Amino acid sequence: MKNIRLAIIDNAMDHSVYTPVEHWRKHLPMEGETYRAPAGEFPDLQDGYTHLILTGSEASIMERESWVDDEVELVQKAAAGGLSVLGSCWGHQLLALALSGPENVRRCDKPEMGWLPIRITVDNLLLGKRGRIYAYTVHFDEVVGLGGDFRVLATTPQCPVHAFQVRGRQIWGVQSHPEIGIPDGRELFRKFLGLGSPAAPLFQAALASPARDTGAIRGIIDAFLG
């Protein structure tokens, strides 16, 4: 680990609701340096960074403010420079936007909420062997239509690209939040309910649904940092 320099790009809009860096740091063997993208903070990749984590966000990938364009440029430079990159949820969508294009992100036909079964379609380093995992999931936008340099790793009936890898690269996206455990996931749904969103019935149903987490975050961290 001594040769790793990690930057965590914090994409949260409101830390009173969502604190993604706290979730990630529960699983990381080092703290990493954090940058708040909505505030215009980004790392200088010339400073020796080797790994980037792109967190989730309450923002929509379909309604992009200027800081999103700055993050797209950062990711493109990181990919060109050979850095290892891992994006979760909104960060997964940002990766697809930056490396494939706007035609590969869209609003979901049906949002996914809760602790969902996710089918691993190919054996892979990040998620392991073919089969099923369960992870906390909450999203209104999604990645679609990846091909060429991208390999789809996992899917659900509602979301055809639940995880992907750029072929031959240490660049991964996961639509779920494997970094968010069950207690934190329940608390986050409660906070979303407190916002009075039109999606409140979806959050309420997710909060009442069975919670199951198969601990995929351990293998994800090992693959990403290994």
URZI-V683668 format. One record per residue. SS is DSSP state (h for helix, s for strand, l for the rest). NEAR is the number of other ideal C-beta (glycine too) atoms within 12 Angstrom. D_CENTER is the distance of its C-alpha to the mean C-alpha in Angstrom with 2 decimals. Layout:
ss=SS near=NEAR d_center=D_CENTER
ss=SS near=NEAR d_center=D_CENTER
This chain:
ss=l near=17 d_center=22.35
ss=l near=8 d_center=24.93
ss=l near=12 d_center=24.00
ss=l near=25 d_center=20.31
ss=l near=24 d_center=19.45
ss=s near=34 d_center=15.92
ss=s near=39 d_center=14.56
ss=s near=41 d_center=11.68
ss=s near=48 d_center=10.96
ss=s near=39 d_center=10.99
ss=l near=47 d_center=10.25
ss=l near=34 d_center=11.81
ss=l near=26 d_center=14.99
ss=l near=20 d_center=17.03
ss=l near=20 d_center=17.02
ss=l near=12 d_center=19.60
ss=l near=22 d_center=17.09
ss=l near=32 d_center=13.65
ss=l near=28 d_center=13.48
ss=h near=38 d_center=10.05
ss=h near=31 d_center=11.95
ss=h near=23 d_center=14.29
ss=h near=30 d_center=11.91
ss=h near=43 d_center=10.74
ss=h near=23 d_center=14.40
ss=l near=20 d_center=15.70
ss=l near=32 d_center=14.59
ss=l near=29 d_center=15.16
ss=l near=19 d_center=18.74
ss=l near=22 d_center=18.85
ss=l near=19 d_center=17.91
ss=l near=30 d_center=16.81
ss=s near=27 d_center=17.62
ss=s near=30 d_center=15.66
ss=s near=31 d_center=15.82
ss=s near=27 d_center=15.44
ss=h near=40 d_center=14.55
ss=h near=28 d_center=16.16
ss=h near=19 d_center=19.22
ss=l near=16 d_center=19.42
ss=l near=20 d_center=18.70
ss=l near=32 d_center=17.45
ss=l near=33 d_center=18.53
ss=l near=16 d_center=21.46
ss=h near=26 d_center=20.50
ss=h near=11 d_center=24.21
ss=h near=15 d_center=24.05
ss=l near=16 d_center=23.09
ss=l near=29 d_center=19.35
ss=l near=27 d_center=18.21
ss=s near=37 d_center=14.48
ss=s near=47 d_center=11.63
ss=s near=52 d_center=8.34
ss=s near=52 d_center=6.44
ss=l near=44 d_center=5.46
ss=l near=47 d_center=5.26
ss=l near=39 d_center=8.82
ss=l near=31 d_center=11.87
ss=l near=28 d_center=12.76
ss=l near=26 d_center=13.01
ss=l near=39 d_center=12.15
ss=l near=21 d_center=15.70
ss=l near=15 d_center=17.44
ss=l near=25 d_center=16.85
ss=l near=20 d_center=18.70
ss=h near=13 d_center=20.01
ss=h near=25 d_center=17.44
ss=h near=33 d_center=14.86
ss=h near=19 d_center=17.47
ss=h near=26 d_center=17.76
ss=h near=42 d_center=14.12
ss=h near=33 d_center=14.56
ss=h near=21 d_center=17.67
ss=h near=36 d_center=16.18
ss=h near=40 d_center=13.69
ss=h near=25 d_center=16.71
ss=h near=23 d_center=18.84
ss=h near=37 d_center=16.55
ss=h near=29 d_center=16.49
ss=h near=17 d_center=20.22
ss=l near=24 d_center=20.85
ss=l near=18 d_center=19.45
ss=l near=33 d_center=16.75
ss=s near=32 d_center=14.11
ss=s near=43 d_center=10.58
ss=s near=49 d_center=7.22
ss=s near=50 d_center=4.01
ss=s near=48 d_center=0.61
ss=l near=49 d_center=3.28
ss=h near=44 d_center=5.49
ss=h near=45 d_center=4.40
ss=h near=50 d_center=4.50
ss=h near=47 d_center=7.53
ss=h near=49 d_center=8.76
ss=h near=47 d_center=9.09
ss=h near=43 d_center=11.05
ss=h near=35 d_center=13.00
ss=h near=37 d_center=13.96
ss=h near=37 d_center=14.95
ss=l near=30 d_center=16.29
ss=l near=21 d_center=17.20
ss=h near=22 d_center=17.17
ss=h near=13 d_center=18.70
ss=h near=31 d_center=15.54
ss=s near=36 d_center=13.71
ss=s near=24 d_center=15.51
ss=s near=18 d_center=15.95
ss=s near=30 d_center=15.76
ss=s near=14 d_center=19.25
ss=s near=15 d_center=18.40
ss=s near=29 d_center=15.45
ss=s near=34 d_center=14.03
ss=s near=35 d_center=14.56
ss=s near=35 d_center=15.22
ss=s near=31 d_center=15.08
ss=s near=37 d_center=15.15
ss=s near=27 d_center=16.61
ss=s near=39 d_center=14.49
ss=s near=26 d_center=16.82
ss=s near=31 d_center=16.33
ss=l near=25 d_center=18.55
ss=l near=21 d_center=19.38
ss=l near=15 d_center=19.91
ss=s near=26 d_center=17.40
ss=l near=26 d_center=16.81
ss=l near=41 d_center=13.17
ss=l near=44 d_center=13.70
ss=s near=27 d_center=17.48
ss=l near=18 d_center=20.21
ss=l near=16 d_center=20.40
ss=s near=19 d_center=20.39
ss=s near=21 d_center=18.48
ss=s near=37 d_center=15.93
ss=s near=31 d_center=15.05
ss=s near=42 d_center=11.91
ss=s near=42 d_center=11.20
ss=s near=44 d_center=9.93
ss=s near=41 d_center=10.58
ss=s near=44 d_center=10.26
ss=s near=34 d_center=13.10
ss=s near=35 d_center=11.90
ss=s near=39 d_center=10.96
ss=s near=43 d_center=11.36
ss=l near=30 d_center=14.94
ss=l near=19 d_center=17.73
ss=l near=33 d_center=16.32
ss=l near=19 d_center=19.27
ss=l near=14 d_center=21.18
ss=l near=20 d_center=19.17
ss=s near=28 d_center=16.19
ss=s near=26 d_center=16.34
ss=s near=36 d_center=14.68
ss=s near=40 d_center=14.08
ss=s near=42 d_center=13.52
ss=s near=31 d_center=14.44
ss=l near=32 d_center=15.68
ss=l near=13 d_center=18.77
ss=l near=24 d_center=17.09
ss=l near=38 d_center=14.12
ss=l near=27 d_center=15.37
ss=l near=38 d_center=12.27
ss=l near=43 d_center=9.93
ss=s near=48 d_center=9.18
ss=s near=43 d_center=10.93
ss=s near=37 d_center=12.58
ss=s near=35 d_center=14.76
ss=l near=19 d_center=18.11
ss=l near=12 d_center=19.78
ss=l near=25 d_center=17.11
ss=l near=25 d_center=14.77
ss=s near=42 d_center=11.84
ss=s near=44 d_center=9.03
ss=s near=50 d_center=6.08
ss=s near=53 d_center=5.13
ss=l near=48 d_center=5.44
ss=l near=47 d_center=6.42
ss=l near=43 d_center=6.27
ss=l near=46 d_center=8.57
ss=l near=40 d_center=9.10
ss=l near=36 d_center=10.84
ss=l near=28 d_center=14.30
ss=h near=24 d_center=16.79
ss=h near=15 d_center=18.76
ss=h near=27 d_center=15.95
ss=h near=35 d_center=14.52
ss=h near=26 d_center=18.08
ss=h near=23 d_center=18.61
ss=h near=37 d_center=15.67
ss=h near=36 d_center=17.14
ss=h near=19 d_center=20.48
ss=h near=25 d_center=19.46
ss=h near=30 d_center=18.15
ss=h near=24 d_center=21.52
ss=h near=17 d_center=23.33
ss=l near=19 d_center=22.25
ss=l near=10 d_center=24.46
ss=l near=20 d_center=22.02
ss=l near=12 d_center=23.43
ss=l near=22 d_center=20.60
ss=h near=19 d_center=22.19
ss=h near=16 d_center=23.61
ss=h near=25 d_center=20.24
ss=h near=30 d_center=19.03
ss=h near=19 d_center=22.44
ss=h near=19 d_center=22.35
ss=h near=29 d_center=18.97
ss=h near=27 d_center=20.42
ss=h near=17 d_center=23.48
ss=l near=24 d_center=21.86
ss=l near=15 d_center=22.07
ss=l near=25 d_center=19.41
ss=l near=21 d_center=18.64
ss=l near=29 d_center=16.18
ss=l near=26 d_center=17.10
ss=l near=21 d_center=15.53
ss=h near=42 d_center=13.27
ss=h near=35 d_center=11.64
ss=h near=25 d_center=15.01
ss=h near=26 d_center=15.06
ss=h near=38 d_center=11.58
ss=h near=34 d_center=12.76
ss=h near=20 d_center=16.13
ss=h near=26 d_center=15.10
ss=h near=41 d_center=12.99
ss=h near=30 d_center=15.82
ss=l near=17 d_center=18.61
